[in-house]
């Protein structure tokens, strides 16, 4: 029996570029539905996507609603890692994050990317 594959998806955009903000969750949800473990790593502006209530204001034409994509991603077992220094510099606390989002630092990001079978960045 083969070992389950995994993907690490780095998201660095939020409301300033809605299509790139939505893509990590589109690809992540598709990966999970295809029996591929998926971890989304939010960095830079992307950390806003993990802030409670933010996703309801991000809409990309011809894509599902971001709030629904995030819910599906989490329900399917996806992991959301949020850059600790990135939220700190934006005055976002861990209490401001959606359920299921985990604050991480560089060593966790590096380990996740190194261990993944594939990595993509938006």
Buried (B, 14 or more C-beta within 10 A) or exposed (E): EEEEBBBBBBBBBBBEBBBBBBBBBBBBBEBBEEEBBBBBBBBBBBBBBBBEEBBEEBBBEEBEBBBEBBBBBBEEEBBBBBBBEBBEEBEBEEEBBBEBBBBBEEEBBEEBBEEBEEBBBB
